[in-house]
Every structure is written in structure tokens, then in C-alpha cells.
Amino acid sequence: MRLERRLFEVDDVQFGERTTLDGRTLVIKREELVSELMGIPGITAVDIELVHPGESARIIHLLDTVLPMVKVEGPGTAYPGQLSDPTLVGEGVTNVLSNVAVMECCLVPSKTTGLLHVREAICDMVGPAAEMHPFSHTHNVVLRLQVQEGKADPEYDVIVRQAGMKTAARLAAVTRGEEPSRTEVYDLEAGRKPGLPKIAYVYQVQNQGTFSNTLYYGKSVDNLVPTLLHPQEMLDGALVSGNSVWPLHKIPTWLHCNCPVMMELLRGHGVDHDFVGMVLSRSHNYTHFEKQRSANLAAKLVRWLGADGVIVTWEGGGNAATDAMLTIQACEKMGIKAAAVSFEFGGPDGTEGILLVDDVPEADALVSSGSIEKPIVLPPVQRVVGGDKLLLNRETGGEFTPADGELRFEQSIFLYCAANQSGYSRLAAVAY
């Protein structure tokens, strides 16, 4: 199973007379793309804005972010099950606009309140929040969408996702017949070398319902039991994010395709370790019985892969942490060494109250992705993209706030990917 990923680096994105790749400049015919997106039932207005690295800009009402890619050889399409049949992927040739991101921005007119409502998501291109996510370093094609009132939440979920997927597919199509900046080849079987430590990866994704979900080959993971997942399927878009409830914990689709832990394991395969495969499991099993069941089934698959060690990451907050900790415990009881990535609590200075929502004695190799309880001040920006005003605290009725001025938050709840546990961050703790 061999996958060739042809990467096209883009230095600039501009609007122009036709959608094309002009050297290392992506040119988009704005009116043509707007017209195509207006053909999606339920969309009432579309605007497209471009945001570049280093701009004094703030993107708001942000839902998912999609990596533009297209399969040019082999079975299936990129993001199988979205705009196509759910054909198995992970082999052949895939073209990728590697440093371009398609962002879906929409003030969803959902009536849902309580835990599972769509929360405001803020993505700053400059300032202290910029290094908490990848997208201050990508060229961002921002879709500002308005949708028809009176529809159900699952309908809004599909409408917005279709816009992102159609845009990503349209932009990636310009790479056909062009020469890539570089090519990466992935083939786990060919890369195996005896004597190296065998490492598996348990990838636990969000699942609580509409707007707090993950799609696997186009279907929600609601009833998923832990299953084997080939990392090359991830590279081709087998997993798509449907999580807009907790922006800070979110793993957008762009990061599912470029998951840092997975990419590090792939790059070190056959050199430092033998990457034996991945296990996909869901977060937020609702009872302790179901959590134990899921953890044991995941650990069983890790053992069947022959792993000496396993890395566990998860998407989500408290409930998801229990699922992950039980998985770590189950693996350790089988003699498989487990390490994990987790965000922290701990108050402003990291010493107050609890640090983790849940833990087990076996979880003795943890990497922190940072505290979510440190106050943060976002500086004013020159430009706001994706909307006009922030909508904060919708669960208590909502309040509209000017989006371009200084913003002060006691926690990082509204900051896009700020407590992301996929291994992405440009921030680090340094001993001194």
C-alpha cells in the first residue's frame, strides 16, 4: 500500500480572471467560486476573503478548516464519503496545496443552548494566540457564509461542510498536470526494519452529537468501536471534523490530514522505530461500562499490532480524558508502554486546583500541551474576517462584542486549537 503525496507550496493567493496555479501563486476567480457555492441549497450569501501570514487580522465565527487536495491516481477521492462514494483511500497519488487552508466561517442560526451549542471561535494571525494554531503560517481562503433560517442543526452542519469541501476540491484541481514543489512517499510495509521498537498510535476523536462529532468515510463515529486505521487513510482525508462546540480542543480536518504525532511517526518509520499502525476510537462514551469496553478493545488491537509502545491522544475535555486514561491503563496492563499528550488546568500559574480531569497510576509519561486556565490578552487588529462582531456566551443568551479591539479572556475557550492535543503548537516550555 503505497501513497505518493505531491506537495505544492504556495507563496501567495490572489483573486484573478481564472482559477489557476501561476508558478507558486494560487489565483482564484472569486465570482466563479461564489456562484458555485451559492448553488448549495441552504446557503443565502457567500463572501470570500484572503488572509495571509503576518497580517494584522482576526478570523471569527470559524468552524472547520480544510486542506485542499485531490487524488490524481489510485482508488477513491480525497475526503471519501463527502462529495463522493466512501471508497477506501490511502494509496496512489494525491496532490496537496500544502500551505493553503480553506476556512468555513458562519454564524450558525442554531437554537441549541447548553453544552452542545456552536461556540465562537477566534483565530488570530498575530499576537500571543497566533502560535497556538497552524493557520497563522498558511494562506487562508476564508468562506464567509450565511445560511437560511429555520433549518435543523444537522442540516446546517452538512451545508457548511459542503461549502468547505467543494472549495477545497476546486482549488486543489489546479494542481493537475503541474510539477510539485516536493514529493513524499509513504509505504509502511516497505519501510519496516527488524529490531526497531514497534510503536502504535491510538487516535481518539470527538463524538457527542451534531457540531461535536467526527466523520469517518462520511459517517459519524457515534457507534464506532475501536478499529484499525492506516495512517495513509488519514493523509487522504478519511477523517473529517464536525466539531464546533469547543474551539480550543478542536482538531480541524486540516490537522487530521497533517496530524503532527502521526507525521512524526511516519517520518521516523524504519529509522527510529517501526510504526505498526493506528487505532481509531471515539471520545465521550457515556457510561463507565462503555468506556472500559472501548479502552479494552483499543488495547486489544494495539496488542494485535505487536506494539511495544503506544502513543495516545484525544480530542475533547473531561469526559474524553477518562476514555483516554482507561485506554492507557488497559495497554499498560498488557505490557505495552503508553505515552500521551494532554492539556492542563491548574489556574493562572499552573499550581491551583486540579491539573488533569482524570488520571490513572499507569499514566506516568505525559506531555503537556499547555494550560487552558492562563489569562490571555489579544491585541487589537487592523482587520476582522469571517464576520462583523463576536458572539460570546451564547449559552446565557449571547452578547455581541466588537471584534477588532483588545480582547481579554480568563481562559482559552474561544481560541481556535488552543488546547489541541494532536501534537501541534509552536509554543514550548524551556528550562532556565
N, C-alpha and C positions, 0 to 999 in steps of 0.2 A: 504494500500500500504506500505509494509514493506521491507526495504532493509538492509541486513546484509553485512557489509563491513569487510572482513577479511584482516588484515594488517600484512604484512610480513616485519619485519625490517631486513635490510641487513647491516652488518658491513664491508663487503669487496666485491669487484668484481674482479675476476681474469680470465685469459684465461686458458683453460684446455682441456682435452681429450673429454669431452662431456658437453653439456649444461644441468646444473642441479642446484639444491639448496642443498648445502652441509652445513647443520646447518644454520648458518647466513651468509654464503658466497655464493654469486651467481657466478657460474662458467659458462663461455661461450666458446663453441667451435668456435673459430674465423673463421676457414676455412669454416665450415658448414654455418654459418650465411652470410659470404661474398658470397658464392655460391648462396644462396637463393636470396640475394639482386641483384646479377648480372643477375638473371632471370627476373627482371623488365625491360620491353622494354624502351629504352632510357637511361639507366644507362650504362656507359662505364668503370667505375672504382670505386672500393669501398675499403676504408681502415677503420678499426675500432680501436679506441683508447679509453683508460680508463683514467678518471681523477677523483681524489679523494679529499675530503675536506682537506684543509690545504696545498695542493700542490702549488708551485710557478708556476702557469700555466695560460695561457690566451687562451680562446677559441674564434675563429674568424669565419667569414662567417656563423654565426649562424642564422638559420631560425626558425623552430618550435622546441619545447621541449615537449615530450610526456611521460605521466605516464604509466608504464607497468601495465596492469590489464586484467583480464579475468573473464567472467561470468561462474560460475560453477553450478548455479541453477537459474531457472526462465527464462522468455522470453528474446529473443534477445541476442546480444553480446555486449561487451564493444565497444565503439565508433560505434554505429549503423549507417549504411549508408556509412561506409568507406570500410571495407573488407567484408561487409555483407549487407543483406536487412535492410531497415530503420525501424526495429521492435521497438516498444516502450519499453523503459527500465525504471529503477528506482525501481525495486522490485526484490526479490530473493536474491541470494548470489553472491558477487563479490570479487575475490581475488586481492589484490593490493601489488605490491612491493613498499612500501610507501616512501622509501628514495632513490629510483633509478630513474634516468631521462635518457631518450633516446633523444639525440640531433642530429638534422639534420643540417649538415654543407655543404654548396655548394656555389661555386662562379658561380651563375647562369649566363649563357651567353646571358642574355636578351639585346635586343637593345632599350628597353624603356628608355627614359630620362624624364626630367621634374619632376613633383610632385610624380608620382606613379611608381618610379623605386625601385628595391630592394636595400636597403642601407646596408652598412657594419654594422655588429652587433658584439659587443665585450662583452665577459663575463669573467671577472677576478675572479680567485679563491682566491686571496689575495689582500690586499691593500684597499683603500677607496671605490672602486666600488663594492667590494665583498658583502657588506651588503645591496646593492640596489636590490638584486635579491635572490631567494631561493637557487640557484644552487651551491653556494659555500659550502653548507651544505648537498649536495646529492652526491651519487656516480654516475658519469656521463658516459654513454656509447655513445661515440661521433662517428657518422657516417660521414666520410669524403667522399663525393660523387662527382663524375664527371659525367656530362650528355652530351648527344650528341648535337653537334652544329646544328643550323638551325631549331630548333623547335619553336613553338609559346609559348608565356608566359603561357597560360592556361595548356599546356602540361607539361611544367617544373613544374608547381605548383602541378599537380597530381603525377608526377613521384617522386618528393622528398617526398611528403606526404605519398605515398605508402611505401616507404622505412622506414620511421619512424613508421608507423602503423604496418607493418609486423614485425619489430624488437620488438616493444612493446608487440605484441601478442605472439611472440615466447618466449620471456623472461618470461612473466607472466605465460605461460603454465607450468613452472617448479613448480609452487605452488600447482598444483592439487594433492590432497591426502596428503598434508603436513599440519602440525599444525601451525596456525598463531601465531604471537607474541601477538596480541590482536585482539579483535573484537569490532566493533562499530555497533549499531543497530539504524536505523532511521525509524520513523513512526510518521509523523506529526499528524495524526488523533488521535492515541492512546495517544500522549503526551499533548493534549490540556487540559488546566485547566481554568475554568471560572474566570473572574475578573482580568486577566492579560492584560496589554496593547497589542493591536493587531498591529503587525509590518509586513509590506510588503517590498519587495526589487525590485526596478526597475534596471535591468541589461542591460545596453546599450552597444552594441558591434560594432566593426569596420566594415564598409562597404563602400568601394569606388570602388571596382573592383578587378581584379586579383592582387594578392600579397597584397591586402589591404582589407581583407574580413574575414568573419566568416561563418562556415558551421554548419547548424542545421539539424541533422539527414541526413548528407551527401549532403545537398543542400545549396547553397549560400543564405544569407538573403537579397538579393537585393530587393525583392518585399515584404518583411515581414512587415505587420502591427503589432503593439504590440500584443503579445499573452501570455497567461498564461503558465508558465513554472514551473514544480515541481522541487524543489531543488534536489531531488533524481535522476532525469534525468541528472542533471549536474554531480553528483557524478559518474554516469555510462558512461559519455563521450558523451552526446547528442550534446554538443558544441565542435567544433574543430577549432583551429585558422588557418587562412590563411593570417595572417598579417605579412608582412616582409618589409613594406615600412618605418615604423617609429619604430625602435627597442626600443627607450626609452618609448614609450607608450604601447608597446606590452603586451597583456595578452596571453602568450602561452597556449597551450592545457593543460599542466600540471597544470597551475593555474586555468583554467576553472574548472577542476575537484577538485581543492582544494581551491577554492576562499575564501580568509580569511574572508570577510564580511559574506558570506553565511555560512561558518563553524561556525562563532561566533553566528549567529542567530540560527543555528541548535543546538548548544551546550546549548544555553540559553532557548531553547523552553520548555515551561512548567515549567520553574523555574523563569526566569526574565520577560519573555514576551511570547506571543503567535505568533509564526512565521506563518502567514496566507498564505504565498506563494510568488512567484516571477512573475514579468512581464518581458519578453524579448522584447527589442526593438532595432532598428538599429540606428547607428550614421550616420551622413552625409546625411540626407535628403537634397535635392538640392535647394529647394525654401523655402521661409518663410511660404508659404501656407502649404507645405508638413510637415514642422517642427511643425507648430501649430496643424495640423491634427494628427500627430504621438503623440505629447505631450498630447493632449486631450484624445485620445484613450487609452494611457497608464494610465492616471489618472482615466479614467472611470473604467478600470479593477482593479486598486488599490481600488477604492471605492466599487466595487462589492465584493472584497475580505473582505470588512468590516474593513479595516485598520484604526487605529487611527493615525499611523505614518508610514513614508516610508523612506527608505534609497535609494539614487540614486547614482550610479557610472557609469562612461563611459570610453570607450576606444577611444583614439584619441586626437587630438588637438583642434584647434579653431572652426572648423565647428561643431564638435561633442559637444562642450561646449554649443553652442546655443540650440541644441536639448535638452540637459540635463536641462539647465536653464528654458526653456519653460515648461518642464515636472514638475520641482519643482513648478513653478508658478501655473500650472494647478491644481496640487494636493493641494497646499495651498488654492487656491480659493474654493476648495471643502471641506475645513475644515480639511484637513489631514496634519499634521505637517511633514515637509520634512527636512532631513539632507543629506549632500553629501560629497564626497571626491573629491578633485581637486588638481592638481599640480599648481604651481605659476610661474610667470615670475619675474619681479621686479629687474633685474640686479644683479650684484655680491653680493650686501649687502641686497637685498630684498626691497629697497626703491625707486628704479628708475622706471620711466615709469608706465606701467600698471601692475597690479598683475594678473588679470584674463582676458581672451579673451572676455568674455561676463558675464553679471550678471543681475539679476533681484532683485527688492527690497525684494521679499519673500525669497531669498536665504541668510538667516541670521544664518544658522547653518552649517558651512563648516569646514571640517577637511582638513588640508594641507598635501599633500604627498610630499612636498618639491619643491624647485625652480629648474628649468631646466637651469637657466642662471648663475649658480655659476661655475667659472672655476674649473677644476679638473686636478690633475696630477696623472697619473697612473705609479707606479714604474716599473722598468724592471722586467721581469720574466725569469725563467730558461727554460721554455718550452712553445711552441706555438702549439696549437692543432686545427685541422679543416681546416688548410690551411697553406700557407707559408708567404704571405705578406698581409697586409691590403690594401683594395681598398677603398679609401676615395673620396668623392666629385665626384661621377660618373656623376652627372648632369652637370658638367662642363668639362667632358672628362675623369675624373678619374685619380687618382695618386696612384701608388703602394708605400707603406711605410713599412719599416721593422717593424715586429710586436712584437719583443721581448724586445725592448728598452723602455725607458721612453716615455710616451705619454702625451701631454698637449692639453687639449680641453677647449675652452671658454664656451661651453655648453655641455649638456649630450646627444646630439642627437644620438651618436653611442653606447651608453651604454645600454645594454640589460635590459629592465624592469625598467630603472632608474626613469621614471615618471609614473610608473604603478599606476593605480587608483583603483585596486581591493582590496586595503587594505593591500598589502604586503610591508613590509620594516622592517628591523631591526634597522633603524635609527630613532631617536626621538628628539624632541625639549625638553629641560629640563630648567625649570625656575631656575634662580640663582640670 
